[in-house]
Amino acid sequence: MSFARFMELALYDVPHGYYMTKKVEPDLSASDRIGWDGDYFTAPELSPILAKTLVRQILAIDDQLGHPPQFTFMEIGAGNGTFAFDFIQECRTIASHFFHRLSYQIIERSSHLQSRQAARLSTLGGDWGESHLSWKSAIEEVDSDSITGVVFSNELVDALPVHRVRMADQRLHEICVAYKSGRFVECLDHRLSPELIEYIETHKVALSEGQTSELHLAAEIWMKHVARLLHRGLVVTVDYGHTHRDYYRSDRKDGTFLCYHGHTISTDPYVRVGEQDMTAHVNFSALASVGLTNGLDLVGLTTMANWLIGLGVEELVRDQDPESEDVRTLAHLLRPHGMGTTFKVLVQRKGMEAFPLQGLRYPAFFDDVVFSG
């Protein structure tokens, strides 16, 4: 089978996939996969800063949309519900006029995570959630052109299955997976599917001899669905990744695929199958390109640090002790050689005129760099 199929099963198989089950420790107590006691952490788990700053940007988008009777904020892949909680709470605190028009929709394929999210959001109190909060298990369940507002994801696309390819003997091969003698083994197949050939030709993928990298077919399908369901508004995608030019650099010999278990990084996907996370960096150029061909105009691409600074993040911590946890966390999110630059924010629009976004006041990439091969 293809590596993409192996990764799909390892992460999303019911009931054995990594994201579809609880993490069970030796004492049989269930624990989170996200957070300091899990396998990895995300920006929302570190601090509410991402949610609080995004609310300020959302209010400007709401103005541009003319304050629709219902503003839909759709989060695809909501983890433990931490971002949703912080976002909704901030809306309630600073924008009651918007809060009562907000419809928060979550797309979550894991029933376990849906339960965790519901439990977390139930602590918001009141009856707001009964009429303004909803879940669906798949993006395919959402009607076309039904969303006026924002479609948001944070560290979702990196967890979508990828095809892996390797240049060997001056020929591009797909990495496939077989099961022999009680273990998983890799094999190379030079017979590329029409879909892989189309991706390679469309995005001008060129590897050097011995180089391994990833092709993001599942991410393209996902982006097509996002473009389909959005009527008017923006798509905001936060994740770690590169532009095309950087993604397939000849010195990136082993690609970007990694595994995470207990905050330990590994490059071996064939151990602890179903018990470790698997990721690959996002090709933001490919996402922007497929979005453009499906009706999503590129608004901009910037780094996490530039996005937060553009939204005035310093105002949120101005009066706090420099040694406080919030200030320390912000420093981590802004770190030049850490999350601040590794994480990017891609913004696309549909059905609305261009307007200046505070979060893109300091774009890290010009459009010709985003789309260049």
C-alpha positions as a Markdown table, in Angstrom:
| # | Residue | x | y | z |
|---|---|---|---|---|
| 1 | Met | 0.0 | 0.0 | 0.0 |
| 2 | Ser | 1.1 | 3.6 | -0.4 |
| 3 | Phe | 2.7 | 5.4 | 2.5 |
| 4 | Ala | -0.3 | 7.8 | 2.4 |
| 5 | Arg | -2.7 | 4.9 | 3.0 |
| 6 | Phe | -0.4 | 3.6 | 5.9 |
| 7 | Met | -0.4 | 7.0 | 7.5 |
| 8 | Glu | -4.2 | 7.3 | 7.1 |
| 9 | Leu | -4.7 | 4.0 | 8.9 |
| 10 | Ala | -2.1 | 4.8 | 11.6 |
| 11 | Leu | -3.7 | 8.1 | 12.5 |
| 12 | Tyr | -7.4 | 7.8 | 11.7 |
| 13 | Asp | -8.4 | 4.1 | 11.7 |
| 14 | Val | -11.4 | 3.4 | 13.9 |
| 15 | Pro | -10.8 | 2.2 | 16.5 |
| 16 | His | -7.0 | 1.9 | 16.4 |
| 17 | Gly | -5.8 | 5.2 | 14.9 |
| 18 | Tyr | -3.8 | 7.6 | 16.9 |
| 19 | Tyr | -6.3 | 10.4 | 16.8 |
| 20 | Met | -9.3 | 8.1 | 17.2 |
| 21 | Thr | -8.5 | 6.7 | 20.6 |
| 22 | Lys | -7.6 | 7.9 | 24.1 |
| 23 | Lys | -4.0 | 7.7 | 25.1 |
| 24 | Val | -3.8 | 5.0 | 27.8 |
| 25 | Glu | -0.9 | 5.0 | 30.2 |
| 26 | Pro | 0.5 | 1.7 | 31.9 |
| 27 | Asp | -1.9 | 2.3 | 34.8 |
| 28 | Leu | -4.8 | 2.3 | 32.3 |
| 29 | Ser | -5.8 | 5.9 | 33.1 |
| 30 | Ala | -6.7 | 7.9 | 30.0 |
| 31 | Ser | -4.7 | 11.0 | 29.4 |
| 32 | Asp | -4.4 | 13.7 | 26.7 |
| 33 | Arg | -2.2 | 13.3 | 23.6 |
| 34 | Ile | -2.0 | 17.1 | 23.5 |
| 35 | Gly | -0.1 | 19.1 | 26.2 |
| 36 | Trp | 2.9 | 18.7 | 28.4 |
| 37 | Asp | 1.8 | 15.2 | 29.5 |
| 38 | Gly | 1.0 | 14.1 | 26.0 |
| 39 | Asp | 3.1 | 13.8 | 22.8 |
| 40 | Tyr | 3.1 | 17.3 | 21.6 |
| 41 | Phe | 1.6 | 20.8 | 22.4 |
| 42 | Thr | 0.0 | 23.4 | 20.2 |
| 43 | Ala | 0.0 | 27.1 | 20.4 |
| 44 | Pro | -3.5 | 27.3 | 22.0 |
| 45 | Glu | -2.5 | 24.9 | 24.7 |
| 46 | Leu | 0.4 | 27.2 | 25.6 |
| 47 | Ser | -1.6 | 30.4 | 25.8 |
| 48 | Pro | -4.9 | 32.1 | 24.9 |
| 49 | Ile | -2.9 | 34.7 | 23.0 |
| 50 | Leu | -3.6 | 33.3 | 19.5 |
| 51 | Ala | -7.4 | 33.2 | 20.2 |
| 52 | Lys | -7.5 | 36.6 | 21.7 |
| 53 | Thr | -5.6 | 38.3 | 18.9 |
| 54 | Leu | -7.6 | 36.5 | 16.2 |
| 55 | Val | -10.9 | 37.8 | 17.8 |
| 56 | Arg | -9.7 | 41.3 | 17.0 |
| 57 | Gln | -9.1 | 40.4 | 13.4 |
| 58 | Ile | -12.4 | 38.6 | 13.2 |
| 59 | Leu | -14.3 | 41.8 | 14.3 |
| 60 | Ala | -12.7 | 43.7 | 11.4 |
| 61 | Ile | -13.8 | 40.9 | 9.0 |
| 62 | Asp | -17.3 | 41.1 | 10.4 |
| 63 | Asp | -17.3 | 44.9 | 9.7 |
| 64 | Gln | -16.3 | 44.2 | 6.1 |
| 65 | Leu | -19.0 | 41.6 | 5.7 |
| 66 | Gly | -21.6 | 44.1 | 6.9 |
| 67 | His | -22.4 | 42.4 | 10.2 |
| 68 | Pro | -24.4 | 39.4 | 8.8 |
| 69 | Pro | -27.2 | 38.1 | 11.0 |
| 70 | Gln | -25.1 | 35.0 | 11.6 |
| 71 | Phe | -21.4 | 35.0 | 11.5 |
| 72 | Thr | -20.0 | 31.5 | 11.2 |
| 73 | Phe | -16.6 | 30.7 | 12.7 |
| 74 | Met | -15.7 | 27.1 | 11.6 |
| 75 | Glu | -12.8 | 25.4 | 13.3 |
| 76 | Ile | -11.6 | 22.3 | 11.6 |
| 77 | Gly | -9.9 | 20.0 | 14.0 |
| 78 | Ala | -10.4 | 21.5 | 17.4 |
| 79 | Gly | -8.1 | 19.4 | 19.6 |
| 80 | Asn | -9.2 | 19.5 | 23.2 |
| 81 | Gly | -11.4 | 22.6 | 22.6 |
| 82 | Thr | -8.9 | 25.0 | 24.2 |
| 83 | Phe | -8.8 | 27.4 | 21.3 |
| 84 | Ala | -12.6 | 27.4 | 20.9 |
| 85 | Phe | -13.1 | 28.1 | 24.6 |
| 86 | Asp | -10.6 | 31.0 | 24.6 |
| 87 | Phe | -12.1 | 32.4 | 21.4 |
| 88 | Ile | -15.7 | 32.3 | 22.5 |
| 89 | Gln | -14.8 | 33.7 | 26.0 |
| 90 | Glu | -13.0 | 36.6 | 24.4 |
| 91 | Cys | -15.9 | 37.4 | 22.1 |
| 92 | Arg | -18.2 | 37.4 | 25.1 |
| 93 | Thr | -15.9 | 39.7 | 27.0 |
| 94 | Ile | -15.0 | 42.4 | 24.4 |
| 95 | Ala | -17.7 | 42.1 | 21.7 |
| 96 | Ser | -21.2 | 41.3 | 23.0 |
| 97 | His | -22.8 | 42.6 | 19.8 |
| 98 | Phe | -20.8 | 40.1 | 17.8 |
| 99 | Phe | -21.0 | 37.3 | 20.4 |
| 100 | His | -24.8 | 36.9 | 20.0 |
| 101 | Arg | -24.5 | 36.6 | 16.2 |
| 102 | Leu | -21.7 | 34.1 | 16.4 |
| 103 | Ser | -22.2 | 30.5 | 15.2 |
| 104 | Tyr | -19.2 | 28.3 | 16.2 |
| 105 | Gln | -19.1 | 25.1 | 14.1 |
| 106 | Ile | -16.5 | 22.4 | 14.7 |
| 107 | Ile | -15.5 | 19.7 | 12.2 |
| 108 | Glu | -14.0 | 16.8 | 14.2 |
| 109 | Arg | -13.7 | 13.2 | 12.9 |
| 110 | Ser | -12.7 | 11.8 | 16.3 |
| 111 | Ser | -15.7 | 11.0 | 18.5 |
| 112 | His | -13.4 | 10.9 | 21.5 |
| 113 | Leu | -12.2 | 14.5 | 20.8 |
| 114 | Gln | -15.7 | 15.7 | 20.2 |
| 115 | Ser | -16.6 | 14.5 | 23.7 |
| 116 | Arg | -13.6 | 16.3 | 25.1 |
| 117 | Gln | -14.4 | 19.5 | 23.3 |
| 118 | Ala | -18.1 | 19.4 | 24.4 |
| 119 | Ala | -17.0 | 18.9 | 28.0 |
| 120 | Arg | -14.5 | 21.8 | 27.8 |
| 121 | Leu | -17.0 | 24.2 | 26.2 |
| 122 | Ser | -19.8 | 23.2 | 28.6 |
| 123 | Thr | -18.0 | 25.2 | 31.2 |
| 124 | Leu | -18.7 | 28.4 | 29.3 |
| 125 | Gly | -22.1 | 28.4 | 31.1 |
| 126 | Gly | -25.4 | 29.9 | 30.0 |
| 127 | Asp | -27.5 | 28.6 | 27.1 |
| 128 | Trp | -25.3 | 30.1 | 24.4 |
| 129 | Gly | -23.9 | 26.8 | 23.3 |
| 130 | Glu | -27.3 | 25.1 | 22.7 |
| 131 | Ser | -28.1 | 27.4 | 19.8 |
| 132 | His | -24.7 | 28.7 | 18.7 |
| 133 | Leu | -22.4 | 25.7 | 18.9 |
| 134 | Ser | -22.5 | 22.6 | 16.7 |
| 135 | Trp | -20.3 | 19.7 | 15.5 |
| 136 | Lys | -20.0 | 17.7 | 12.3 |
| 137 | Ser | -17.7 | 14.7 | 11.8 |
| 138 | Ala | -16.5 | 15.5 | 8.2 |
| 139 | Ile | -16.1 | 18.5 | 6.1 |
| 140 | Glu | -18.0 | 16.7 | 3.4 |
| 141 | Glu | -21.2 | 17.0 | 5.5 |
| 142 | Val | -21.2 | 20.8 | 5.1 |
| 143 | Asp | -23.4 | 22.3 | 2.4 |
| 144 | Ser | -21.7 | 24.2 | -0.5 |
| 145 | Asp | -21.7 | 28.0 | -0.2 |
| 146 | Ser | -23.2 | 27.8 | 3.3 |
| 147 | Ile | -20.5 | 29.6 | 5.3 |
| 148 | Thr | -20.4 | 33.4 | 5.7 |
| 149 | Gly | -17.5 | 34.1 | 8.1 |
| 150 | Val | -14.2 | 32.4 | 8.6 |
| 151 | Val | -12.9 | 28.9 | 8.2 |
| 152 | Phe | -10.0 | 28.3 | 10.6 |
| 153 | Ser | -7.6 | 25.5 | 11.3 |
| 154 | Asn | -4.5 | 25.3 | 13.6 |
| 155 | Glu | -2.0 | 22.5 | 13.1 |
| 156 | Leu | -4.5 | 20.4 | 11.1 |
| 157 | Val | -3.0 | 20.2 | 7.6 |
| 158 | Asp | 0.3 | 18.9 | 8.8 |
| 159 | Ala | -1.5 | 15.8 | 10.1 |
| 160 | Leu | -3.2 | 14.9 | 6.8 |
| 161 | Pro | -1.7 | 11.8 | 5.1 |
| 162 | Val | 1.1 | 12.4 | 2.6 |
| 163 | His | 2.6 | 10.4 | -0.2 |
| 164 | Arg | 6.3 | 10.0 | 0.1 |
| 165 | Val | 8.6 | 9.8 | -2.9 |
| 166 | Arg | 12.3 | 9.3 | -3.4 |
| 167 | Met | 14.6 | 10.0 | -6.4 |
| 168 | Ala | 16.6 | 6.8 | -7.0 |
| 169 | Asp | 18.6 | 6.0 | -10.1 |
| 170 | Gln | 17.5 | 9.3 | -11.7 |
| 171 | Arg | 13.9 | 8.1 | -11.4 |
| 172 | Leu | 11.1 | 9.2 | -9.0 |
| 173 | His | 9.7 | 6.4 | -7.0 |
| 174 | Glu | 6.8 | 6.2 | -4.6 |
| 175 | Ile | 7.5 | 4.8 | -1.1 |
| 176 | Cys | 5.1 | 2.0 | -0.4 |
| 177 | Val | 4.7 | -0.1 | 2.8 |
| 178 | Ala | 4.5 | -3.9 | 3.1 |
| 179 | Tyr | 4.2 | -6.2 | 6.1 |
| 180 | Lys | 6.7 | -9.0 | 6.1 |
| 181 | Ser | 8.0 | -11.3 | 8.8 |
| 182 | Gly | 6.1 | -9.5 | 11.6 |
| 183 | Arg | 7.2 | -6.0 | 10.7 |
| 184 | Phe | 6.5 | -3.1 | 8.4 |
| 185 | Val | 9.0 | -2.6 | 5.5 |
| 186 | Glu | 9.4 | 0.0 | 2.8 |
| 187 | Cys | 9.6 | -0.7 | -0.9 |
| 188 | Leu | 9.9 | 1.6 | -3.9 |
| 189 | Asp | 7.6 | 1.6 | -6.8 |
| 190 | His | 8.4 | 3.6 | -10.0 |
| 191 | Arg | 4.9 | 3.2 | -11.3 |
| 192 | Leu | 3.4 | 6.5 | -10.2 |
| 193 | Ser | -0.4 | 6.9 | -10.2 |
| 194 | Pro | -1.9 | 9.6 | -12.6 |
| 195 | Glu | -2.8 | 11.6 | -9.5 |
| 196 | Leu | 0.8 | 11.7 | -8.3 |
| 197 | Ile | 2.1 | 12.5 | -11.8 |
| 198 | Glu | -0.4 | 15.4 | -12.1 |
| 199 | Tyr | 0.7 | 16.8 | -8.7 |
| 200 | Ile | 4.4 | 16.5 | -9.6 |
| 201 | Glu | 3.8 | 18.3 | -13.0 |
| 202 | Thr | 1.4 | 20.9 | -11.6 |
| 203 | His | 3.8 | 21.9 | -8.8 |
| 204 | Lys | 7.0 | 21.3 | -10.7 |
| 205 | Val | 8.4 | 19.0 | -8.0 |
| 206 | Ala | 12.1 | 18.2 | -8.7 |
| 207 | Leu | 14.3 | 16.2 | -6.4 |
| 208 | Ser | 18.0 | 15.5 | -6.4 |
| 209 | Glu | 19.4 | 11.9 | -6.4 |
| 210 | Gly | 18.7 | 10.2 | -3.1 |
| 211 | Gln | 16.3 | 12.9 | -1.9 |
| 212 | Thr | 13.1 | 12.0 | -0.2 |
| 213 | Ser | 10.1 | 14.3 | 0.1 |
| 214 | Glu | 6.3 | 14.5 | 0.4 |
| 215 | Leu | 3.4 | 15.1 | -1.9 |
| 216 | His | 0.3 | 16.6 | -0.3 |
| 217 | Leu | -2.7 | 15.2 | -2.3 |
| 218 | Ala | -4.9 | 15.0 | 0.8 |
| 219 | Ala | -4.2 | 18.6 | 1.7 |
| 220 | Glu | -5.3 | 19.7 | -1.8 |
| 221 | Ile | -8.6 | 17.7 | -1.5 |
| 222 | Trp | -9.2 | 19.3 | 1.9 |
| 223 | Met | -8.6 | 22.8 | 0.4 |
| 224 | Lys | -11.0 | 22.2 | -2.4 |
| 225 | His | -13.7 | 21.3 | 0.2 |
| 226 | Val | -13.0 | 24.5 | 2.1 |
| 227 | Ala | -13.3 | 26.5 | -1.0 |
| 228 | Arg | -16.6 | 24.8 | -1.8 |
| 229 | Leu | -18.3 | 25.4 | 1.5 |
| 230 | Leu | -17.3 | 29.1 | 1.9 |
| 231 | His | -19.8 | 31.6 | 0.5 |
| 232 | Arg | -18.3 | 34.9 | 1.7 |
| 233 | Gly | -15.3 | 35.4 | 4.0 |
| 234 | Leu | -11.8 | 34.2 | 4.8 |
| 235 | Val | -9.9 | 31.0 | 5.3 |
| 236 | Val | -7.2 | 31.3 | 7.9 |
| 237 | Thr | -4.7 | 28.4 | 8.1 |
| 238 | Val | -2.1 | 28.2 | 10.8 |
| 239 | Asp | 0.6 | 25.5 | 10.7 |
| 240 | Tyr | 4.3 | 24.9 | 10.3 |
| 241 | Gly | 5.6 | 24.6 | 6.8 |
| 242 | His | 7.3 | 26.2 | 3.8 |
| 243 | Thr | 6.8 | 27.8 | 0.5 |
| 244 | His | 7.4 | 25.6 | -2.5 |
| 245 | Arg | 10.9 | 27.0 | -3.1 |
| 246 | Asp | 12.0 | 26.1 | 0.4 |
| 247 | Tyr | 10.1 | 22.8 | 0.6 |
| 248 | Tyr | 12.0 | 20.9 | -2.1 |
| 249 | Arg | 15.4 | 22.4 | -1.6 |
| 250 | Ser | 18.1 | 20.0 | -2.6 |
| 251 | Asp | 19.7 | 20.1 | 0.8 |
| 252 | Arg | 16.5 | 18.9 | 2.5 |
| 253 | Lys | 17.5 | 15.3 | 1.7 |
| 254 | Asp | 15.0 | 13.5 | 4.0 |
| 255 | Gly | 11.9 | 15.7 | 3.5 |
| 256 | Thr | 10.0 | 17.0 | 6.5 |
| 257 | Phe | 8.2 | 13.9 | 7.8 |
| 258 | Leu | 8.4 | 13.4 | 11.5 |
| 259 | Cys | 6.8 | 11.4 | 14.4 |
| 260 | Tyr | 6.1 | 12.5 | 17.9 |
| 261 | His | 5.8 | 10.4 | 21.0 |
| 262 | Gly | 6.1 | 11.8 | 24.6 |
| 263 | His | 7.6 | 15.0 | 23.1 |
| 264 | Thr | 10.4 | 13.0 | 21.5 |
| 265 | Ile | 11.0 | 13.3 | 17.8 |
| 266 | Ser | 11.5 | 10.3 | 15.6 |
| 267 | Thr | 11.7 | 9.6 | 11.8 |
| 268 | Asp | 10.6 | 6.0 | 12.1 |
| 269 | Pro | 6.8 | 5.6 | 11.4 |
| 270 | Tyr | 6.9 | 1.8 | 11.7 |
| 271 | Val | 7.2 | 1.6 | 15.5 |
| 272 | Arg | 4.4 | 2.4 | 18.0 |
| 273 | Val | 2.0 | 2.4 | 15.0 |
| 274 | Gly | -1.2 | 4.0 | 16.2 |
| 275 | Glu | 0.5 | 5.3 | 19.4 |
| 276 | Gln | 2.6 | 8.1 | 17.9 |
| 277 | Asp | 1.7 | 11.2 | 16.0 |
| 278 | Met | 2.9 | 11.6 | 12.4 |
| 279 | Thr | 3.3 | 14.9 | 10.6 |
| 280 | Ala | 4.8 | 16.5 | 7.5 |
| 281 | His | 5.4 | 20.3 | 7.1 |
| 282 | Val | 2.8 | 22.1 | 5.0 |
| 283 | Asn | 3.5 | 23.2 | 1.4 |
| 284 | Phe | 1.8 | 26.6 | 1.6 |
| 285 | Ser | 2.4 | 27.3 | -2.1 |
| 286 | Ala | 0.5 | 24.2 | -3.1 |
| 287 | Leu | -2.4 | 25.2 | -0.7 |
| 288 | Ala | -2.5 | 28.7 | -2.1 |
| 289 | Ser | -2.4 | 27.5 | -5.7 |
| 290 | Val | -5.2 | 24.9 | -5.4 |
| 291 | Gly | -7.2 | 27.5 | -3.5 |
| 292 | Leu | -6.8 | 30.0 | -6.3 |
| 293 | Thr | -8.0 | 27.5 | -8.9 |
| 294 | Asn | -11.1 | 26.9 | -6.7 |
| 295 | Gly | -12.1 | 30.5 | -6.1 |
| 296 | Leu | -10.0 | 31.5 | -3.1 |
| 297 | Asp | -7.9 | 34.6 | -3.7 |
| 298 | Leu | -4.6 | 34.8 | -1.8 |
| 299 | Val | -4.7 | 37.6 | 0.7 |
| 300 | Gly | -1.3 | 36.9 | 2.2 |
| 301 | Leu | 1.2 | 34.6 | 3.9 |
| 302 | Thr | 3.2 | 35.6 | 7.0 |
| 303 | Thr | 4.9 | 34.1 | 10.0 |
| 304 | Met | 3.2 | 33.5 | 13.3 |
| 305 | Ala | 5.4 | 36.2 | 14.9 |
| 306 | Asn | 4.5 | 38.8 | 12.3 |
| 307 | Trp | 0.8 | 37.9 | 12.5 |
| 308 | Leu | 0.7 | 38.4 | 16.3 |
| 309 | Ile | 2.7 | 41.6 | 16.2 |
| 310 | Gly | 0.5 | 43.0 | 13.4 |
| 311 | Leu | -2.5 | 42.3 | 15.7 |
| 312 | Gly | -1.0 | 44.2 | 18.5 |
| 313 | Val | -0.2 | 41.3 | 20.8 |
| 314 | Glu | 2.1 | 43.5 | 22.9 |
| 315 | Glu | -1.0 | 45.3 | 24.2 |
| 316 | Leu | -2.3 | 42.1 | 25.8 |
| 317 | Val | 0.8 | 41.8 | 28.0 |
| 318 | Arg | 1.9 | 45.4 | 28.3 |
| 319 | Asp | 0.9 | 45.7 | 32.0 |
| 320 | Gln | 2.1 | 42.3 | 33.1 |
| 321 | Asp | 5.3 | 41.3 | 34.9 |
| 322 | Pro | 8.1 | 40.5 | 32.4 |
| 323 | Glu | 8.6 | 37.3 | 34.3 |
| 324 | Ser | 4.9 | 36.3 | 34.2 |
| 325 | Glu | 3.9 | 33.1 | 32.4 |
| 326 | Asp | 2.0 | 35.0 | 29.7 |
| 327 | Val | 5.0 | 37.1 | 28.8 |
| 328 | Arg | 7.3 | 34.0 | 28.8 |
| 329 | Thr | 4.8 | 32.1 | 26.6 |
| 330 | Leu | 4.6 | 35.1 | 24.2 |
| 331 | Ala | 8.3 | 35.1 | 23.9 |
| 332 | His | 8.2 | 31.4 | 22.9 |
| 333 | Leu | 5.5 | 32.1 | 20.3 |
| 334 | Leu | 7.6 | 35.0 | 18.8 |
| 335 | Arg | 10.9 | 33.2 | 18.9 |
| 336 | Pro | 12.8 | 34.0 | 15.6 |
| 337 | His | 14.2 | 30.4 | 15.2 |
| 338 | Gly | 11.3 | 28.6 | 16.8 |
| 339 | Met | 7.5 | 28.8 | 16.6 |
| 340 | Gly | 7.6 | 32.5 | 15.6 |
| 341 | Thr | 9.0 | 31.7 | 12.1 |
| 342 | Thr | 8.4 | 28.0 | 11.7 |
| 343 | Phe | 4.7 | 28.6 | 12.0 |
| 344 | Lys | 3.0 | 30.4 | 9.2 |
| 345 | Val | -0.5 | 32.0 | 8.7 |
| 346 | Leu | -2.1 | 31.7 | 5.3 |
| 347 | Val | -5.1 | 33.9 | 4.5 |
| 348 | Gln | -7.4 | 33.4 | 1.5 |
| 349 | Arg | -10.7 | 35.2 | 0.7 |
| 350 | Lys | -13.8 | 34.5 | -1.3 |
| 351 | Gly | -16.8 | 36.6 | -2.2 |
| 352 | Met | -15.5 | 39.8 | -0.7 |
| 353 | Glu | -13.4 | 42.7 | -1.8 |
| 354 | Ala | -9.8 | 43.0 | -0.7 |
| 355 | Phe | -9.2 | 45.1 | 2.4 |
| 356 | Pro | -6.1 | 45.5 | 4.7 |
| 357 | Leu | -5.8 | 43.0 | 7.4 |
| 358 | Gln | -3.9 | 44.0 | 10.6 |
| 359 | Gly | -2.5 | 40.5 | 10.9 |
| 360 | Leu | -0.8 | 40.9 | 7.5 |
| 361 | Arg | 0.7 | 44.3 | 8.1 |
| 362 | Tyr | 4.1 | 42.7 | 8.1 |
| 363 | Pro | 3.9 | 40.0 | 5.3 |
| 364 | Ala | 6.8 | 37.7 | 5.3 |
| 365 | Phe | 6.3 | 36.5 | 1.7 |
| 366 | Phe | 5.4 | 38.4 | -1.4 |
| 367 | Asp | 2.9 | 36.7 | -3.7 |
| 368 | Asp | 5.5 | 35.9 | -6.4 |
| 369 | Val | 7.5 | 33.9 | -3.7 |
| 370 | Val | 4.3 | 32.1 | -2.6 |
| 371 | Phe | 3.5 | 30.9 | -6.1 |
| 372 | Ser | 7.0 | 30.4 | -7.5 |
| 373 | Gly | 8.4 | 27.0 | -8.0 |
